[in-house]
């Protein structure tokens, strides 16, 4: 199996967001487009879906942590 990192890709006007909560935990398997993480900014909150079907190896941020656009947020094993 191949491992890779999921990148936080935000809308152009969003430079950073905080992790509100994870829908998954390490070891979980998730399908493409299922909810992965909930982000919150000063103006809104939004759910970020998984871009791939995978198994979560490691979550790189905790709830409350700030994430920059295009930063790696999780290490996954591609199915």
MDTraj code that builds the backbone (N, CA, C; nanometers):
import mdtraj as md
import numpy as np

residues = "UNK UNK UNK UNK UNK UNK UNK UNK UNK UNK UNK UNK UNK UNK UNK UNK UNK UNK UNK UNK UNK UNK UNK UNK UNK UNK UNK UNK UNK UNK UNK UNK UNK UNK UNK UNK UNK UNK UNK UNK UNK UNK UNK UNK UNK UNK UNK UNK UNK UNK UNK UNK UNK UNK UNK UNK UNK UNK UNK UNK UNK UNK UNK UNK UNK UNK UNK UNK UNK UNK UNK UNK UNK UNK UNK UNK UNK UNK UNK".split()
xyz = np.array([
    [0.0833, -0.1188, 0.0000],
    [0.0000, 0.0000, 0.0000],
    [0.0880, 0.1254, 0.0000],
    [0.0375, 0.2285, -0.0616],
    [0.1108, 0.3530, -0.0763],
    [0.0636, 0.4548, 0.0277],
    [0.1573, 0.5223, 0.0947],
    [0.1199, 0.6275, 0.1886],
    [0.1404, 0.7637, 0.1242],
    [0.0584, 0.8590, 0.1653],
    [0.0704, 0.9963, 0.1189],
    [0.0115, 1.0881, 0.2248],
    [0.0209, 1.2166, 0.2011],
    [-0.0346, 1.3154, 0.2936],
    [-0.1539, 1.3852, 0.2307],
    [-0.2551, 1.4112, 0.3117],
    [-0.3685, 1.4917, 0.2670],
    [-0.3337, 1.6371, 0.2968],
    [-0.3568, 1.7226, 0.1986],
    [-0.3249, 1.8647, 0.2061],
    [-0.4536, 1.9440, 0.2283],
    [-0.4483, 2.0448, 0.3157],
    [-0.5628, 2.1331, 0.3380],
    [-0.5699, 2.2341, 0.2240],
    [-0.6623, 2.2129, 0.1336],
    [-0.6822, 2.3046, 0.0220],
    [-0.8047, 2.3901, 0.0516],
    [-0.7818, 2.5189, 0.0779],
    [-0.8892, 2.6119, 0.1125],
    [-0.9253, 2.6981, -0.0079],
    [-1.0393, 2.7653, 0.0011],
    [-1.0770, 2.8652, -0.0991],
    [-0.9694, 2.9744, -0.1001],
    [-0.9549, 3.0432, -0.2127],
    [-0.8486, 3.1431, -0.2289],
    [-0.8439, 3.2475, -0.1175],
    [-0.9592, 3.2894, -0.0680],
    [-0.9613, 3.3951, 0.0341],
    [-0.9290, 3.3448, 0.1746],
    [-0.9210, 3.2139, 0.1945],
    [-0.8917, 3.1557, 0.3260],
    [-0.7437, 3.1196, 0.3332],
    [-0.6705, 3.1872, 0.4224],
    [-0.5274, 3.1608, 0.4390],
    [-0.4996, 3.0628, 0.5520],
    [-0.5895, 3.0614, 0.6520],
    [-0.5712, 2.9732, 0.7671],
    [-0.7067, 2.9434, 0.8297],
    [-0.7116, 2.8324, 0.9030],
    [-0.8330, 2.7915, 0.9734],
    [-0.7916, 2.7061, 1.0924],
    [-0.8781, 2.6991, 1.1904],
    [-0.8519, 2.6158, 1.3077],
    [-0.9298, 2.4857, 1.2972],
    [-0.8715, 2.3791, 1.3508],
    [-0.9383, 2.2494, 1.3531],
    [-1.0485, 2.2549, 1.4585],
    [-1.1726, 2.2403, 1.4145],
    [-1.2851, 2.2351, 1.5078],
    [-1.2967, 2.0939, 1.5639],
    [-1.3025, 1.9945, 1.4758],
    [-1.2976, 1.8548, 1.5180],
    [-1.2715, 1.7636, 1.3987],
    [-1.2206, 1.6452, 1.4287],
    [-1.1968, 1.5408, 1.3292],
    [-1.3173, 1.4483, 1.3274],
    [-1.3594, 1.4065, 1.2103],
    [-1.4639, 1.3063, 1.1960],
    [-1.4059, 1.1656, 1.2068],
    [-1.2741, 1.1534, 1.2026],
    [-1.2055, 1.0247, 1.2030],
    [-1.1005, 1.0207, 1.3123],
    [-1.0496, 0.9004, 1.3380],
    [-0.9357, 0.8847, 1.4286],
    [-0.8332, 0.7959, 1.3590],
    [-0.7132, 0.7914, 1.4110],
    [-0.6088, 0.7083, 1.3520],
    [-0.6540, 0.5630, 1.3484],
    [-0.6322, 0.4978, 1.2344],
    [-0.6737, 0.3599, 1.2145],
    [-0.8054, 0.3456, 1.1397],
    [-0.8836, 0.4536, 1.1330],
    [-1.0112, 0.4493, 1.0614],
    [-0.9895, 0.4389, 0.9111],
    [-1.0840, 0.3741, 0.8442],
    [-1.0872, 0.3721, 0.6987],
    [-1.1986, 0.4653, 0.6550],
    [-1.1745, 0.5406, 0.5479],
    [-1.2701, 0.6412, 0.5028],
    [-1.2773, 0.6377, 0.3502],
    [-1.3960, 0.6617, 0.2990],
    [-1.4178, 0.6661, 0.1543],
    [-1.3961, 0.8083, 0.1026],
    [-1.3629, 0.8178, -0.0250],
    [-1.3482, 0.9483, -0.0897],
    [-1.4785, 1.0261, -0.0723],
    [-1.4657, 1.1550, -0.0425],
    [-1.5755, 1.2512, -0.0259],
    [-1.6502, 1.2391, 0.1071],
    [-1.6124, 1.1451, 0.1951],
    [-1.6718, 1.1423, 0.3285],
    [-1.6102, 1.2548, 0.4116],
    [-1.6845, 1.3087, 0.5095],
    [-1.6285, 1.4142, 0.5943],
    [-1.5023, 1.3666, 0.6666],
    [-1.3989, 1.4497, 0.6618],
    [-1.2705, 1.4173, 0.7242],
    [-1.2466, 1.5054, 0.8461],
    [-1.2637, 1.6367, 0.8277],
    [-1.2298, 1.7328, 0.9320],
    [-1.3202, 1.8549, 0.9209],
    [-1.3488, 1.9162, 1.0329],
    [-1.4264, 2.0406, 1.0365],
    [-1.3307, 2.1537, 1.0726],
    [-1.3297, 2.2572, 0.9883],
    [-1.2468, 2.3755, 1.0118],
    [-1.3350, 2.4931, 1.0499],
    [-1.2772, 2.5871, 1.1235],
    [-1.3473, 2.7101, 1.1588],
    [-1.2534, 2.8281, 1.1346],
    [-1.3100, 2.9368, 1.0796],
    [-1.2366, 3.0623, 1.0619],
    [-1.3096, 3.1689, 1.1421],
    [-1.2642, 3.2928, 1.1332],
    [-1.3321, 3.4014, 1.2048],
    [-1.4739, 3.4225, 1.1537],
    [-1.4990, 3.3860, 1.0272],
    [-1.6283, 3.4143, 0.9656],
    [-1.7186, 3.2936, 0.9438],
    [-1.6615, 3.1742, 0.9373],
    [-1.7424, 3.0578, 0.9004],
    [-1.6788, 2.9281, 0.9492],
    [-1.7526, 2.8205, 0.9346],
    [-1.6969, 2.6862, 0.9559],
    [-1.7312, 2.6038, 0.8332],
    [-1.6489, 2.5035, 0.8047],
    [-1.6742, 2.4204, 0.6882],
    [-1.6142, 2.2816, 0.7079],
    [-1.6781, 2.1852, 0.6445],
    [-1.6325, 2.0475, 0.6479],
    [-1.5421, 2.0231, 0.5280],
    [-1.4289, 1.9582, 0.5532],
    [-1.3342, 1.9233, 0.4467],
    [-1.3457, 1.7739, 0.4229],
    [-1.3852, 1.7327, 0.3013],
    [-1.4006, 1.5893, 0.2722],
    [-1.2677, 1.5234, 0.2374],
    [-1.2637, 1.3939, 0.2527],
    [-1.1446, 1.3189, 0.2139],
    [-1.1319, 1.3192, 0.0622],
    [-1.0158, 1.3552, 0.0095],
    [-0.9973, 1.3546, -0.1355],
    [-0.9721, 1.2146, -0.1930],
    [-0.9517, 1.1145, -0.1057],
    [-0.9208, 0.9785, -0.1496],
    [-0.9827, 0.8758, -0.0548],
    [-1.0001, 0.7525, -0.1039],
    [-1.0366, 0.6403, -0.0182],
    [-0.9074, 0.5922, 0.0468],
    [-0.9071, 0.5847, 0.1807],
    [-0.7810, 0.5580, 0.2495],
    [-0.8025, 0.5089, 0.3918],
    [-0.6912, 0.4727, 0.4544],
    [-0.6859, 0.4407, 0.5974],
    [-0.6040, 0.5518, 0.6626],
    [-0.6535, 0.6059, 0.7725],
    [-0.5845, 0.7137, 0.8430],
    [-0.4683, 0.6545, 0.9224],
    [-0.3470, 0.6970, 0.8908],
    [-0.2282, 0.6514, 0.9625],
    [-0.1971, 0.7451, 1.0784],
    [-0.1934, 0.8769, 1.0511],
    [-0.1601, 0.9735, 1.1552],
    [-0.2287, 1.1061, 1.1268],
    [-0.2934, 1.1617, 1.2296],
    [-0.3499, 1.2962, 1.2223],
    [-0.2404, 1.3923, 1.2671],
    [-0.2126, 1.4933, 1.1874],
    [-0.0996, 1.5814, 1.2145],
    [-0.1359, 1.7045, 1.2965],
    [-0.2655, 1.7255, 1.3246],
    [-0.3107, 1.8384, 1.4055],
    [-0.4142, 1.7922, 1.5059],
    [-0.4235, 1.8643, 1.6177],
    [-0.5239, 1.8376, 1.7202],
    [-0.6340, 1.9425, 1.7098],
    [-0.7467, 1.9137, 1.7705],
    [-0.8552, 2.0114, 1.7755],
    [-0.8041, 2.1390, 1.8421],
    [-0.8342, 2.2531, 1.7782],
    [-0.7890, 2.3824, 1.8287],
    [-0.6636, 2.4329, 1.7593],
    [-0.5889, 2.3442, 1.6928],
    [-0.4674, 2.3853, 1.6221],
    [-0.5023, 2.4670, 1.4982],
    [-0.4137, 2.5596, 1.4633],
    [-0.4300, 2.6404, 1.3430],
    [-0.3586, 2.5736, 1.2253],
    [-0.4250, 2.5697, 1.1111],
    [-0.3714, 2.5088, 0.9897],
    [-0.3642, 2.6148, 0.8807],
    [-0.2523, 2.6206, 0.8125],
    [-0.2366, 2.7117, 0.7001],
    [-0.2823, 2.6435, 0.5716],
    [-0.3262, 2.7221, 0.4752],
    [-0.3652, 2.6685, 0.3453],
    [-0.2482, 2.5900, 0.2860],
    [-0.2781, 2.4777, 0.2256],
    [-0.1817, 2.3894, 0.1589],
    [-0.0854, 2.3196, 0.2544],
    [-0.1212, 2.3117, 0.3817],
    [-0.0400, 2.2409, 0.4797],
    [-0.0883, 2.0961, 0.4896],
    [0.0040, 2.0030, 0.5141],
    [-0.0317, 1.8630, 0.5318],
    [-0.1077, 1.8462, 0.6639],
    [-0.2216, 1.7738, 0.6582],
    [-0.3021, 1.7575, 0.7793],
    [-0.3117, 1.6129, 0.8273],
    [-0.2843, 1.5160, 0.7388],
    [-0.2943, 1.3758, 0.7783],
    [-0.2080, 1.2893, 0.6879],
    [-0.1518, 1.1839, 0.7472],
    [-0.0814, 1.0820, 0.6702],
    [-0.1781, 0.9661, 0.6522],
    [-0.1924, 0.9188, 0.5286],
    [-0.2889, 0.8137, 0.4995],
    [-0.2265, 0.7042, 0.4146],
    [-0.2921, 0.5876, 0.4163],
    [-0.2539, 0.4761, 0.3304],
    [-0.3641, 0.4628, 0.2249],
    [-0.3246, 0.4752, 0.0997],
    [-0.4210, 0.4701, -0.0103],
    [-0.4696, 0.3276, -0.0323],
    [-0.5977, 0.3144, -0.0506],
    [-0.6597, 0.1829, -0.0757],
    [-0.6656, 0.1552, -0.2241],
])
top = md.Topology()
chain = top.add_chain()
for i, resn in enumerate(residues, 1):
    res = top.add_residue(resn, chain, resSeq=i)
    for name in ("N", "CA", "C"):
        top.add_atom(name, md.element.get_by_symbol(name[0]), res)
traj = md.Trajectory(xyz[None], top)
